Structures are given as C-alpha cells and as structure tokens.
C-alpha cells in the first residue's frame, strides 16, 4: 500500500510536476490517506505484492474477484489477530512461510501467483485450521474478517478499526448549488428490491461486495443509518501496478418506503438538483417507484474533496435498479490533476460505467442474486 498515494499516482502517470508541487505546498491532509489503517509504510510493498499474487498479476482470463476478496480477508484477519497494530516489514516472513511454496509453483497460473485453493490453504497455515471453512461461511464472515465461530463474530467490535482511522470532520459540498458539479452514473439492474435492500442493509458484508477497484469497510457498530465506511480505492497508473488510497464517508439521510414523506422530499431534492443541468440525466426517472435512498457524505481528506454521493434503489417497468449520483465542489488543483489522470476513470467504473468486475454496484447485484437463490458459487 503506497506510502504516498498522491506522489506515487502522479509519478506512475508521468506527472513529476504534480509531485514536486505537492512536496512544496504543504498539501498534507489528503496525502496521509495513503494505503489503509492496516499497514504501515514499511509493509506497503509486500501487502501490494500479496494482492497482486492473488489477482492483479494474473491474466484476465483466470482472475476471480473471490480470490481478491479472500486475499484482503487474509490480510485483515491477520491484522485483527495482531492486536490491531499496523502491519510492518517483519510480518512478510509469516506470509512467506504460509504462501511462498504455492507462489513458487505458480498455482494462480504463472510463477508468483496464488490460486483460490492455495489462498485457503495458506490462510489455514497462517491463521489456523478453522480458517478455510470460515472464509467460505457467510455466517462467519463480516467486516472483511473471518471468525472461528458465529459467537466470535457476534462479539466483534468494528470500532477497533475506527480507533485507527484518521477521521476528520464531514465535508459535504459547500459552494452554492449552481457552482457544484452534479453527475449521475448508469443504473445497474439488480435482482429485486427486497434482495438488494437486504444486501445493502447487511453492512458487515460490504467488504464482500468489493470490486477490483475498491472496497467499503464499515467502522461502526450498528446498521446502515449513520454508518461510517473506510473506502480503499485502487488506481492503475501503470499496468498491474495498483495504487491504493483511502477515504471516509458517513451515511446520512437514509430514507425508505416506510417513511413516504421523507422519501418524497429526498427524491424531490435530488431531482431538483439535476433539473438545471441538461447535460446530466436525472438519476430517478419520473415514473420510477423509489424504494430507498441515502447520502454518502465525505470526510476531510477524501480524494473527491468536499463531496457527497447518493445511492438510490428504484423499480421501473417491472425491473429494479441501483444507481449512484454524486455532487462535489470544484476541486483544488492537486486533487483535480490527479483526478483527471487517475481518479476519473476509476470512479466512473466503480459506480457502474465499465465492467461488472470493476463496479461495486454490480457486485452488490451479484451477491444479492447469489443469496436470493441460495447459491454460494464463485464469481464468474
């Protein structure tokens, strides 16, 4: 996980000028959001290398998102077992003992890569014999972790990770509405309102909806309303070279069909914001039946600056959709340059404009469908 996502991303994108300006201007708050709460800078190289072995270094034809999620789970569970200290350089020795032989054999298709089975087996060596079964048991997974028992999961306090987070104040858009940037993304079809709502409300499983471009990890006890997520986002300044950065968002204004007046006001405000922007379509069609919606409000240091995103679940013509719509203030120069070079494509893909493997909304749909029919198969 990169020591400085801003400088690393700028260098990888050929933007040495941006890096020089960052060093000399005191832009530090966003720079501290490199990597995640799990790993110190001394662990950056080997953690990234481990995730590469599980996913990013593989040929596209043999990549499976379950492999990437499992690798994240192994790192996160190992971190949790260390007393929540940040991982360092010395921890690579334990990972080498557990996974080195399988990587040398190239179990993931080429030398240095890991297959799903090798990840399970190595996780068992690293964490205990209970891990392979627990990692595949929906009832023993949560918050990006695997647990030996359901009781251990129920006893887990997710706010231990919140204690490690650099959580600044909320920073919603502040400029006059006419000066803000409003953007909506294509709707993603989901299997049904009830199944999708259940998936979204199961906040402890949001890491299980991770795409190849990022994952959301809940940091608070309780449900979706008022929940704070740490977002780990992946950019690709060069092929097979993921650059990790993070940000924090908190859920505000959760509205459902059980609150018809609040839901109507939320939808009306959203539609009104897009009504004066002819170049952007409204995220909620006029004839849609809206089931739920909420805001994801950024915290200080978020890579989008002063911003918020919204997720809305609605049905239209017998089909159900999940859709994102964002609003943000014009970015400061250091965020704008990196967003143009690295972030814009990743953000659009994450919210549904590219392939399903890159979009969290598509992965929510896939997991909802998986549980709707009682299946636990691998991602295709």
C-alpha positions in Angstrom: 0.0 0.0 0.0 1.6 3.2 -1.2 3.5 5.4 1.2 2.0 8.5 -0.5 -0.8 7.8 -3.0 -0.6 11.3 -4.4 3.1 11.2 -5.2 3.0 7.6 -6.3 0.0 8.0 -8.5 1.4 11.2 -10.0 4.7 9.5 -10.8 3.1 6.5 -12.2 1.0 8.7 -14.5 4.0 10.7 -15.6 3.2 13.7 -13.6 6.5 14.6 -11.9 5.5 18.3 -11.8 2.5 17.4 -9.6 4.7 15.5 -7.2 7.1 18.4 -6.9 4.3 20.9 -6.2 2.8 18.6 -3.6 6.1 18.5 -1.7 6.4 22.3 -1.7 2.8 23.4 -0.9 2.0 21.7 2.4 -0.8 19.7 0.9 -0.6 17.0 3.6 -4.1 16.1 4.8 -5.0 14.1 1.6 -1.5 12.6 1.4 -1.9 11.0 4.8 -4.8 8.9 3.3 -2.3 6.6 1.5 -3.0 2.8 1.9 -5.3 1.7 4.7 -5.4 1.6 8.5 -4.0 -1.9 8.4 -0.4 -1.4 7.2 2.4 0.9 8.0 4.5 2.3 5.0 7.1 -0.4 5.8 4.5 -3.0 4.8 3.5 -1.3 1.6 5.5 -3.3 -0.9 4.7 -6.8 0.4 1.0 -6.2 1.0 0.6 -4.9 -2.5 2.7 -7.8 -3.8 0.4 -10.3 -2.0 -2.8 -8.7 -3.5 -1.0 -8.8 -6.9 -0.3 -12.5 -6.5 -4.0 -13.2 -5.7 -5.5 -11.1 -8.5 -3.8 -8.2 -10.3 -0.8 -10.0 -11.7 -2.9 -12.8 -13.1 -4.0 -12.9 -16.7 -7.5 -11.5 -17.1 -8.9 -14.9 -18.1 -8.1 -16.5 -14.8 -8.9 -13.6 -12.4 -11.7 -14.2 -9.9 -12.9 -11.5 -7.6 -13.4 -14.1 -4.8 -9.6 -14.5 -4.9 -9.0 -10.8 -4.3 -11.6 -10.7 -1.6 -10.1 -13.7 0.1 -6.6 -12.1 -0.1 -8.0 -9.0 1.5 -9.7 -11.1 4.2 -6.5 -12.9 5.0 -4.6 -9.7 5.5 -7.4 -8.1 7.5 -7.9 -11.2 9.7 -4.2 -11.5 10.3 -4.1 -7.8 11.3 -7.0 -8.3 13.7 -5.1 -11.2 15.4 -2.1 -9.0 16.0 -4.0 -6.8 18.4 -4.9 -4.3 15.6 -1.3 -2.9 15.4 -0.4 -1.8 11.9 1.4 -4.4 9.9 5.1 -3.8 9.3 8.0 -5.2 7.3 8.7 -8.2 9.6 5.2 -9.6 9.0 6.1 -10.6 5.5 8.1 -13.5 7.0 4.9 -15.2 8.2 3.2 -14.7 4.9 6.2 -16.1 3.1 6.1 -19.2 5.3 2.4 -19.7 4.6 2.3 -18.8 0.9 5.8 -18.9 -0.5 5.8 -22.5 -1.8 2.5 -22.1 -3.6 3.7 -18.9 -5.2 6.9 -20.5 -6.4 4.7 -23.2 -8.0 2.6 -20.6 -9.7 -0.7 -22.0 -8.5 -2.5 -19.0 -9.9 -1.4 -19.7 -13.5 2.1 -18.2 -13.5 5.1 -18.1 -11.2 4.4 -15.8 -8.2 0.6 -16.1 -8.3 -1.8 -17.8 -6.0 -5.0 -19.8 -6.7 -8.1 -19.7 -4.6 -7.3 -23.1 -3.1 -3.7 -22.0 -2.3 -5.0 -18.9 -0.6 -7.3 -21.0 1.5 -4.6 -23.5 2.4 -2.1 -20.7 3.2 -4.7 -18.9 5.2 -5.0 -22.1 7.3 -1.3 -22.2 7.9 -1.2 -18.5 8.8 -4.3 -18.3 10.9 -5.4 -21.7 12.0 -7.1 -24.9 10.7 -10.5 -23.2 11.2 -9.9 -20.5 8.5 -10.6 -22.3 5.2 -14.1 -23.3 6.3 -14.8 -20.0 8.0 -13.7 -18.0 5.0 -16.4 -19.7 2.9 -19.1 -19.4 5.5 -21.3 -16.3 5.1 -22.3 -16.6 8.8 -18.7 -16.4 10.0 -17.6 -13.5 7.8 -18.0 -9.8 8.5 -16.2 -6.5 8.4 -13.7 -8.0 6.0 -12.8 -10.7 8.6 -13.3 -14.4 9.1 -14.2 -15.7 12.5 -13.7 -19.2 14.1 -17.3 -19.2 15.3 -20.5 -17.3 14.9 -20.2 -16.3 18.5 -16.8 -14.7 17.8 -18.3 -12.7 15.0 -21.2 -11.5 17.2 -18.6 -10.4 19.9 -16.5 -8.4 17.4 -16.2 -4.7 17.9 -15.8 -3.0 14.4 -14.9 0.3 16.1 -11.5 -1.0 17.0 -10.6 -0.2 13.4 -12.3 3.2 13.7 -9.8 4.0 16.5 -7.0 3.6 14.0 -8.7 5.7 11.3 -7.9 9.3 10.6 -11.5 10.5 10.7 -11.8 14.2 10.1 -15.0 16.3 10.0 -17.7 15.8 7.4 -17.1 17.9 4.2 -20.2 17.9 2.1 -20.3 20.4 -0.9 -20.2 24.0 0.4 -20.3 26.1 -2.7 -23.6 27.5 -4.0 -25.6 24.8 -5.7 -25.2 26.3 -9.2 -21.4 26.1 -8.8 -21.4 22.5 -7.7 -20.7 19.6 -10.1 -23.5 17.1 -10.3 -23.0 13.8 -12.1 -25.0 10.6 -12.4 -23.9 7.1 -13.5 -25.8 4.5 -15.4 -28.3 2.4 -13.4 -27.3 -1.1 -12.6 -30.0 -3.7 -12.7 -30.4 -5.8 -9.6 -32.4 -9.0 -8.9 -35.2 -7.3 -6.9 -35.9 -4.6 -4.4 -36.1 -6.8 -1.3 -33.0 -8.9 -2.0 -30.9 -5.8 -2.8 -32.2 -3.8 0.2 -31.2 -6.8 2.4 -27.7 -6.8 0.9 -27.2 -3.1 1.3 -28.5 -3.2 4.9 -26.1 -6.0 5.8 -23.3 -3.5 6.4 -20.9 -6.1 7.9 -20.9 -7.7 4.4 -20.0 -4.6 2.4 -16.3 -5.9 2.0 -17.8 -8.9 0.3 -19.1 -6.6 -2.4 -15.6 -5.4 -3.3 -14.7 -4.9 -6.9 -11.2 -4.9 -8.4 -11.3 -1.1 -7.9 -12.1 -0.9 -4.2 -14.0 -2.0 -1.2 -16.0 -0.4 1.6 -15.4 -1.5 5.2 -17.9 -0.4 8.0 -16.2 1.1 11.1 -19.1 1.5 13.5 -21.3 -0.9 15.4 -25.0 -0.8 14.3 -26.7 -0.6 11.0 -26.6 1.5 7.8 -28.0 4.7 9.2 -25.1 6.8 10.5 -22.6 4.2 9.4 -19.0 5.3 8.6 -17.1 3.4 5.9 -13.4 3.3 5.1 -13.1 3.2 1.4 -10.0 1.6 -0.1 -9.7 2.6 -3.7 -7.4 1.2 -6.4 -6.0 3.2 -9.2 -3.8 1.9 -12.0 -1.1 4.4 -13.0 0.6 1.6 -15.0 -0.5 -2.0 -15.9 -0.6 -4.4 -13.0 0.5 -1.7 -10.6 -2.3 -0.9 -8.3 -2.0 2.3 -6.2 -4.1 2.2 -3.0 -5.7 5.2 -1.4 -8.5 5.6 1.2 -11.2 8.0 2.2 -14.0 8.0 4.7 -17.8 8.6 4.2 -20.7 8.5 6.5 -24.3 7.6 5.7 -26.8 10.5 6.1 -30.5 10.9 5.3 -31.4 7.2 4.9 -34.9 7.1 3.6 -37.2 4.1 2.8 -40.7 3.4 1.6 -41.7 3.1 5.3 -41.1 6.9 5.5 -43.1 8.1 2.5 -42.9 11.9 3.3 -39.1 11.8 4.0 -38.6 9.6 0.9 -40.6 12.0 -1.3 -38.6 15.0 0.0 -35.3 13.3 -0.6 -36.2 12.3 -4.2 -37.6 15.7 -5.0 -34.4 17.4 -3.8 -32.3 15.1 -5.9 -34.4 15.6 -9.0 -34.4 19.3 -8.5 -30.6 19.4 -8.3 -30.3 17.8 -11.7 -33.2 19.7 -13.3 -31.0 22.7 -14.2 -28.3 20.5 -15.8 -29.4 19.5 -19.2 -26.2 17.6 -19.9 -26.9 15.2 -17.0 -29.9 12.9 -16.8 -31.9 12.7 -13.6 -30.9 9.6 -11.6 -34.5 8.9 -10.8 -36.9 8.6 -13.8 -40.2 10.3 -13.5 -42.3 7.1 -13.4 -39.9 5.2 -11.1 -41.1 3.6 -7.8 -38.3 4.5 -5.3 -37.7 2.0 -2.5 -34.8 3.6 -0.6 -32.0 6.1 -0.9 -29.3 7.6 1.2 -26.3 10.1 1.1 -22.7 9.1 1.5 -21.0 12.3 2.8 -17.3 12.6 2.6 -14.9 13.4 5.5 -12.0 15.7 5.4 -9.1 14.2 3.3 -11.4 12.4 0.9 -9.9 12.2 -2.6 -13.0 13.9 -4.0 -12.7 16.9 -1.7 -16.0 18.5 -0.5 -18.5 16.0 -1.8 -21.2 13.5 -1.3 -22.6 10.6 -3.3 -26.1 9.1 -3.2 -27.4 5.6 -3.8 -31.0 5.1 -4.8 -32.9 1.9 -5.3 -35.9 2.0 -7.6 -38.1 0.0 -9.9 -39.3 0.9 -13.4 -41.3 -1.2 -15.9 -41.0 -4.3 -13.9 -37.2 -4.1 -13.4 -35.2 -2.9 -10.4 -32.1 -0.7 -10.4 -29.4 0.6 -8.1 -27.9 3.9 -9.1 -25.3 6.4 -7.9 -25.3 10.1 -8.2 -22.5 12.4 -7.0 -22.2 16.1 -6.1 -18.9 17.9 -5.4 -17.4 21.3 -5.3 -14.8 22.2 -7.9 -11.6 20.5 -6.8 -8.4 22.2 -5.7 -5.6 21.9 -8.1 -3.8 18.9 -6.5 -7.0 16.9 -6.4 -8.1 18.0 -9.9 -4.9 17.0 -11.6 -4.8 13.6 -10.0 -8.5 13.0 -10.6 -8.1 13.8 -14.3 -5.1 11.5 -14.6 -6.0 8.6 -12.3 -9.3 9.0 -10.5 -11.9 9.9 -13.1 -11.9 6.5 -14.9 -11.7 4.6 -11.6 -14.7 6.5 -10.1 -16.9 6.0 -13.2 -16.0 2.3 -13.4 -16.6 1.7 -9.7 -20.1 3.1 -9.9 -21.1 1.0 -12.9 -19.9 2.5 -16.3 -17.4 -0.2 -17.2 -17.2 -4.0 -16.5 -19.0 -5.7 -13.6 -15.7 -6.7 -12.1 -14.9 -3.1 -11.6 -18.2 -1.9 -10.2 -19.3 -2.3 -6.6 -22.9 -1.9 -7.6 -22.7 -4.8 -10.0 -21.1 -6.9 -7.2 -24.0 -6.0 -4.8 -26.4 -7.2 -7.5 -24.4 -10.4 -8.0 -24.3 -11.2 -4.2 -28.0 -10.4 -3.8 -28.8 -12.8 -6.7 -26.5 -15.4 -5.2 -28.3 -15.3 -1.9 -31.7 -14.9 -3.4 -31.4 -18.4 -5.0 -29.4 -19.8 -2.1 -26.2 -20.3 -4.0 -22.6 -19.7 -2.8 -20.8 -20.2 -6.1 -17.7 -18.5 -7.3 -17.8 -15.1 -9.2 -17.6 -15.6 -13.0 
